[in-house]
Amino acid sequence: MPERRTHRSFVSYIDKSREYYAAHGYTQPYQWAYHKEVPFSMLSKPLSDCTVGVVTTATLPAHWQNLPDGQSRPQKRPYAESSYPVPDALYTMDMEWDKDTTHTDDLDTYLPLHRLQELQQSGLIGKVSPRFYGAPTTYSQRQTRESDAPVIFSWC
């Protein structure tokens, strides 16, 4: 019989985020993004006739190379890159996540372009977007909503 637990055994990122900000003197608890009206709608055509794109919060390794003197990090701006060929890796080490428990070595877990290409070949989706899009994490809901998302939307 499998072991049954009486308490959750996963990391509660909501609680951890709240505790982190409180420990650093923030008086207002972190608020997760919430939208009363989600800007999605039913597809107007079959998925097999649609182009599917991907947005990631990771950056390209090249963004970290050849930085101007005195700059230790690249500026975090939206970008568009070719989906073909699929990049070997993306850069995520500048972001905050539980690096002891998990990793981002398996690109297909957060940039599933190989899987989407398989779905295209099987006919489930029409095609994979020729580009994938990046909105590097700045931990600012306002910047994502008011700046990065409209730029990426304009590229679609």
Backbone as CSV, one residue per row, in Angstrom:
resi,resn,N_x,N_y,N_z,CA_x,CA_y,CA_z,C_x,C_y,C_z
1,MET,0.845,-1.183,0.000,0.000,0.000,0.000,0.892,1.249,0.000
2,PRO,0.607,2.228,-0.869,1.427,3.439,-0.914,1.343,4.211,0.402
3,GLU,2.448,4.913,0.674,2.486,5.745,1.879,1.488,6.886,1.734
4,ARG,0.718,7.123,2.784,-0.248,8.223,2.764,0.253,9.301,3.707
5,ARG,0.193,10.515,3.251,0.702,11.630,4.041,-0.453,12.422,4.623
6,THR,-0.217,12.980,5.788,-1.243,13.800,6.428,-1.059,15.283,6.129
7,HIS,0.116,15.659,5.610,0.392,17.058,5.288,0.971,17.133,3.882
8,ARG,0.798,18.271,3.251,1.347,18.432,1.911,2.873,18.337,1.962
9,SER,3.449,17.806,0.918,4.894,17.616,0.884,5.553,18.461,-0.198
10,PHE,4.787,19.288,-0.869,5.347,20.130,-1.912,5.703,21.505,-1.341
11,VAL,6.461,22.265,-2.094,6.813,23.620,-1.692,5.668,24.539,-2.098
12,SER,5.127,25.275,-1.151,4.056,26.217,-1.451,4.689,27.557,-1.828
13,TYR,4.794,27.805,-3.135,5.444,29.028,-3.580,4.671,30.269,-3.168
14,ILE,3.375,30.158,-3.019,2.594,31.304,-2.548,3.039,31.671,-1.135
15,ASP,3.112,30.672,-0.246,3.553,30.940,1.124,4.998,31.407,1.152
16,LYS,5.874,30.755,0.390,7.294,31.126,0.372,7.478,32.558,-0.125
17,SER,6.736,32.942,-1.150,6.846,34.309,-1.667,6.384,35.322,-0.632
18,ARG,5.275,35.034,0.003,4.746,35.924,1.038,5.764,36.076,2.172
19,GLU,6.332,34.958,2.635,7.321,34.983,3.720,8.582,35.733,3.299
20,TYR,9.028,35.534,2.064,10.232,36.190,1.564,10.069,37.708,1.588
21,TYR,8.972,38.189,1.033,8.757,39.634,0.988,8.578,40.215,2.386
22,ALA,7.894,39.516,3.262,7.720,39.994,4.645,9.066,40.065,5.356
23,ALA,9.926,39.077,5.144,11.245,39.055,5.783,12.137,40.187,5.287
24,HIS,11.860,40.707,4.107,12.649,41.807,3.556,11.994,43.167,3.781
25,GLY,11.032,43.211,4.686,10.467,44.484,5.098,9.293,44.996,4.294
26,TYR,8.827,44.244,3.331,7.665,44.692,2.571,6.428,44.596,3.460
27,THR,5.674,45.676,3.518,4.499,45.694,4.397,3.254,45.142,3.717
28,GLN,3.236,45.163,2.398,2.094,44.617,1.665,2.480,43.238,1.133
29,PRO,1.711,42.204,1.460,2.049,40.863,0.978,2.045,40.802,-0.549
30,TYR,2.886,39.929,-1.082,2.925,39.723,-2.526,1.544,39.311,-3.019
31,GLN,1.121,39.881,-4.119,-0.183,39.550,-4.694,0.027,38.883,-6.047
32,TRP,-0.464,37.669,-6.168,-0.359,36.936,-7.418,-1.291,37.566,-8.449
33,ALA,-0.879,37.499,-9.700,-1.678,38.077,-10.781,-3.067,37.452,-10.808
34,TYR,-4.058,38.289,-11.019,-5.441,37.835,-11.071,-6.181,38.703,-12.081
35,HIS,-6.948,38.085,-12.930,-7.701,38.826,-13.942,-9.150,38.363,-13.923
36,LYS,-10.062,39.298,-13.664,-11.490,38.946,-13.679,-11.922,38.529,-15.076
37,GLU,-11.400,39.210,-16.065,-11.737,38.894,-17.446,-10.471,38.437,-18.155
38,VAL,-10.417,37.182,-18.504,-9.253,36.629,-19.182,-9.379,36.913,-20.679
39,PRO,-8.317,37.454,-21.294,-8.412,37.848,-22.703,-8.258,36.678,-23.673
40,PHE,-8.900,35.570,-23.369,-8.891,34.421,-24.269,-10.302,34.211,-24.794
41,SER,-10.406,33.541,-25.893,-11.726,33.240,-26.439,-11.679,31.870,-27.102
42,MET,-12.848,31.359,-27.398,-12.943,30.079,-28.098,-12.294,30.225,-29.473
43,LEU,-11.688,29.162,-29.929,-11.100,29.187,-31.263,-12.202,29.340,-32.302
44,SER,-11.925,30.133,-33.320,-12.916,30.329,-34.387,-12.752,29.299,-35.499
45,LYS,-11.708,28.480,-35.393,-11.473,27.423,-36.376,-10.844,26.239,-35.654
46,PRO,-10.785,25.101,-36.286,-10.201,23.933,-35.624,-8.721,24.153,-35.285
47,LEU,-8.274,23.542,-34.209,-6.871,23.634,-33.803,-5.957,23.159,-34.931
48,SER,-6.431,22.232,-35.713,-5.631,21.706,-36.829,-5.421,22.743,-37.936
49,ASP,-6.111,23.872,-37.846,-5.928,24.969,-38.801,-5.218,26.166,-38.172
50,CYS,-4.791,26.036,-36.915,-4.213,27.164,-36.173,-2.687,27.116,-36.141
51,THR,-2.093,28.296,-36.006,-0.667,28.423,-35.744,-0.505,28.598,-34.243
52,VAL,0.405,27.823,-33.645,0.609,27.849,-32.198,1.981,28.443,-31.897
53,GLY,2.008,29.434,-31.024,3.253,30.066,-30.613,3.520,29.840,-29.143
54,VAL,4.740,30.141,-28.719,5.163,29.945,-27.338,5.809,31.230,-26.833
55,VAL,5.496,31.572,-25.582,6.141,32.693,-24.897,6.867,32.127,-23.689
56,THR,8.123,32.512,-23.500,8.913,32.051,-22.359,9.416,33.244,-21.555
57,THR,9.727,33.019,-20.293,10.317,34.072,-19.465,11.834,33.944,-19.406
58,ALA,12.383,32.921,-20.040,13.835,32.726,-20.062,14.461,33.624,-21.130
59,THR,15.763,33.798,-21.037,16.485,34.590,-22.032,17.399,33.681,-22.842
60,LEU,17.911,34.205,-23.920,18.860,33.461,-24.744,20.254,33.591,-24.140
61,PRO,21.045,32.524,-24.163,22.409,32.619,-23.630,23.203,33.759,-24.272
62,ALA,22.974,34.023,-25.549,23.707,35.086,-26.247,23.456,36.459,-25.633
63,HIS,22.295,36.648,-24.997,22.007,37.938,-24.366,22.981,38.229,-23.228
64,TRP,23.618,37.181,-22.685,24.541,37.332,-21.557,25.991,37.450,-22.016
65,GLN,26.234,37.352,-23.308,27.590,37.425,-23.836,27.862,38.824,-24.367
66,ASN,29.100,39.235,-24.274,29.542,40.523,-24.815,28.723,41.700,-24.300
67,LEU,28.503,41.729,-22.988,27.785,42.859,-22.393,28.678,44.093,-22.412
68,PRO,28.097,45.273,-22.557,28.902,46.500,-22.507,29.638,46.607,-21.171
69,ASP,30.767,47.279,-21.181,31.541,47.469,-19.950,30.664,48.046,-18.852
70,GLY,30.793,47.485,-17.673,30.043,47.963,-16.522,28.645,47.390,-16.413
71,GLN,28.205,46.654,-17.398,26.863,46.062,-17.352,27.003,44.582,-17.023
72,SER,26.399,44.168,-15.902,26.527,42.773,-15.472,25.366,41.906,-15.941
73,ARG,24.288,42.537,-16.379,23.108,41.800,-16.855,22.587,42.465,-18.122
74,PRO,22.031,41.679,-19.008,21.412,42.299,-20.185,20.115,42.992,-19.787
75,GLN,19.720,43.971,-20.578,18.425,44.595,-20.325,17.339,43.585,-20.658
76,LYS,16.312,43.555,-19.835,15.238,42.576,-20.022,14.132,43.196,-20.860
77,ARG,14.158,42.844,-22.126,13.173,43.346,-23.081,12.575,42.163,-23.835
78,PRO,11.360,42.307,-24.322,10.778,41.230,-25.126,11.645,40.958,-26.357
79,TYR,11.638,39.704,-26.785,12.386,39.338,-27.981,11.619,38.276,-28.757
80,ALA,11.961,38.139,-30.027,11.405,37.093,-30.888,12.578,36.389,-31.552
81,GLU,12.544,35.059,-31.546,13.615,34.252,-32.133,13.011,33.172,-33.011
82,SER,13.768,32.706,-33.946,13.297,31.654,-34.839,13.019,30.361,-34.071
83,SER,11.921,29.718,-34.403,11.585,28.415,-33.816,12.358,27.284,-34.487
84,TYR,13.023,27.596,-35.605,13.775,26.593,-36.366,15.184,27.099,-36.607
85,PRO,16.209,26.417,-36.158,16.149,25.227,-35.312,15.812,25.614,-33.871
86,VAL,15.337,24.648,-33.117,15.046,24.868,-31.697,16.375,25.157,-30.999
87,PRO,16.439,26.186,-30.147,17.708,26.461,-29.462,18.119,25.287,-28.572
88,ASP,19.414,25.148,-28.366,19.920,24.076,-27.495,19.581,24.336,-26.038
89,ALA,19.537,25.609,-25.668,19.295,25.952,-24.263,18.818,27.393,-24.175
90,LEU,18.218,27.712,-23.048,17.897,29.090,-22.699,18.547,29.365,-21.353
91,TYR,18.673,30.647,-21.013,19.335,31.020,-19.763,18.285,31.361,-18.713
92,THR,18.386,30.701,-17.567,17.416,30.913,-16.486,18.074,31.145,-15.133
93,MET,19.388,31.100,-15.064,20.055,31.141,-13.759,19.929,32.490,-13.058
94,ASP,19.502,33.524,-13.765,19.314,34.823,-13.130,17.967,34.924,-12.436
95,MET,17.100,33.945,-12.636,15.763,33.992,-12.053,15.732,33.277,-10.710
96,GLU,14.733,33.619,-9.920,14.579,33.035,-8.587,13.610,31.868,-8.635
97,TRP,14.119,30.682,-8.345,13.315,29.479,-8.230,14.128,28.481,-7.438
98,ASP,13.522,27.409,-7.029,14.164,26.420,-6.165,15.153,25.585,-6.972
99,LYS,16.383,26.073,-7.093,17.399,25.409,-7.911,17.945,24.141,-7.262
100,ASP,17.660,23.933,-5.962,18.085,22.699,-5.300,17.140,21.547,-5.617
101,THR,15.886,21.851,-5.872,14.878,20.818,-6.080,14.634,20.522,-7.553
102,THR,14.825,21.513,-8.402,14.524,21.324,-9.824,15.583,22.021,-10.670
103,HIS,15.468,21.896,-11.954,16.430,22.493,-12.881,15.702,22.873,-14.172
104,THR,16.428,23.539,-15.048,15.862,23.873,-16.355,16.744,23.296,-17.463
105,ASP,17.337,22.141,-17.189,18.186,21.489,-18.186,17.382,20.890,-19.338
106,ASP,16.136,20.511,-19.093,15.287,19.906,-20.117,14.452,21.000,-20.773
107,LEU,14.947,21.514,-21.875,14.308,22.635,-22.564,12.842,22.358,-22.895
108,ASP,12.521,21.111,-23.211,11.146,20.782,-23.599,10.142,20.944,-22.465
109,THR,10.606,21.083,-21.222,9.662,21.268,-20.115,9.143,22.694,-20.035
110,TYR,9.837,23.642,-20.653,9.357,25.026,-20.587,9.416,25.759,-21.929
111,LEU,9.911,25.126,-22.949,9.861,25.659,-24.314,9.596,24.461,-25.235
112,PRO,8.341,24.008,-25.291,8.025,22.721,-25.936,7.964,22.760,-27.466
113,LEU,8.955,23.378,-28.086,8.931,23.483,-29.546,9.059,22.122,-30.229
114,HIS,9.892,21.227,-29.683,9.989,19.880,-30.276,8.631,19.179,-30.233
115,ARG,7.960,19.272,-29.095,6.653,18.615,-28.957,5.636,19.237,-29.910
116,LEU,5.667,20.566,-30.039,4.737,21.225,-30.957,5.010,20.813,-32.403
117,GLN,6.278,20.651,-32.755,6.606,20.196,-34.106,6.051,18.792,-34.354
118,GLU,6.104,17.937,-33.325,5.515,16.599,-33.445,3.998,16.696,-33.638
119,LEU,3.358,17.614,-32.892,1.907,17.789,-33.029,1.544,18.329,-34.408
120,GLN,2.408,19.176,-34.953,2.183,19.673,-36.311,2.279,18.518,-37.304
121,GLN,3.301,17.680,-37.158,3.467,16.543,-38.073,2.291,15.574,-37.989
122,SER,1.715,15.440,-36.783,0.582,14.517,-36.620,-0.733,15.127,-37.102
123,GLY,-0.738,16.446,-37.353,-1.946,17.109,-37.821,-2.833,17.660,-36.719
124,LEU,-2.428,17.501,-35.451,-3.251,18.019,-34.355,-3.296,19.543,-34.372
125,ILE,-2.151,20.176,-34.681,-2.131,21.634,-34.834,-1.766,21.944,-36.281
126,GLY,-2.169,23.126,-36.733,-1.870,23.511,-38.106,-0.383,23.671,-38.337
127,LYS,0.227,24.565,-37.558,1.676,24.745,-37.668,2.208,25.428,-36.424
128,VAL,3.514,25.326,-36.268,4.222,26.003,-35.187,4.595,27.387,-35.704
129,SER,4.408,28.391,-34.872,4.797,29.747,-35.249,6.265,29.748,-35.679
130,PRO,6.609,30.508,-36.707,8.010,30.549,-37.132,8.931,31.171,-36.077
131,ARG,8.338,31.861,-35.108,9.133,32.467,-34.035,8.550,32.076,-32.685
132,PHE,9.424,32.017,-31.673,8.944,31.954,-30.296,9.298,33.289,-29.670
133,TYR,8.646,33.605,-28.571,8.755,34.939,-27.993,9.258,34.859,-26.563
134,GLY,10.007,35.874,-26.167,10.517,35.926,-24.804,10.087,37.203,-24.117
135,ALA,9.665,37.051,-22.879,9.363,38.177,-21.994,10.164,37.919,-20.722
136,PRO,11.468,38.254,-20.740,12.307,37.943,-19.583,11.714,38.478,-18.284
137,THR,11.765,37.648,-17.275,11.140,37.959,-15.993,11.754,39.187,-15.343
138,THR,10.888,40.131,-15.004,11.294,41.296,-14.219,10.547,41.327,-12.897
139,TYR,9.676,40.350,-12.679,8.853,40.264,-11.467,7.953,41.488,-11.311
140,SER,7.570,42.082,-12.434,6.669,43.230,-12.414,5.427,42.895,-13.234
141,GLN,4.308,42.721,-12.550,3.056,42.452,-13.258,2.689,43.624,-14.155
142,ARG,2.930,44.835,-13.668,2.584,46.022,-14.450,3.395,46.068,-15.750
143,GLN,4.703,45.825,-15.668,5.518,45.854,-16.886,5.069,44.773,-17.867
144,THR,4.776,43.591,-17.352,4.312,42.509,-18.228,3.011,42.901,-18.911
145,ARG,2.070,43.397,-18.141,0.731,43.717,-18.652,0.745,44.936,-19.581
146,GLU,1.461,45.986,-19.187,1.372,47.254,-19.906,2.436,47.444,-20.983
147,SER,3.542,46.703,-20.892,4.629,46.913,-21.839,4.964,45.653,-22.643
148,ASP,5.413,44.605,-21.953,5.904,43.413,-22.653,4.815,42.692,-23.445
149,ALA,3.667,42.446,-22.826,2.599,41.700,-23.506,2.114,42.406,-24.777
150,PRO,1.871,43.725,-24.747,1.447,44.378,-25.994,2.497,44.291,-27.109
151,VAL,3.780,44.356,-26.750,4.833,44.239,-27.770,4.780,42.855,-28.409
152,ILE,4.725,41.819,-27.576,4.679,40.455,-28.111,3.406,40.247,-28.925
153,PHE,2.295,40.757,-28.446,1.030,40.633,-29.188,1.152,41.274,-30.572
154,SER,1.831,42.415,-30.644,1.983,43.097,-31.938,2.830,42.279,-32.914
155,TRP,3.707,41.427,-32.388,4.538,40.585,-33.253,3.785,39.369,-33.784
156,CYS,2.689,39.024,-33.129,1.933,37.834,-33.563,1.116,38.221,-34.743
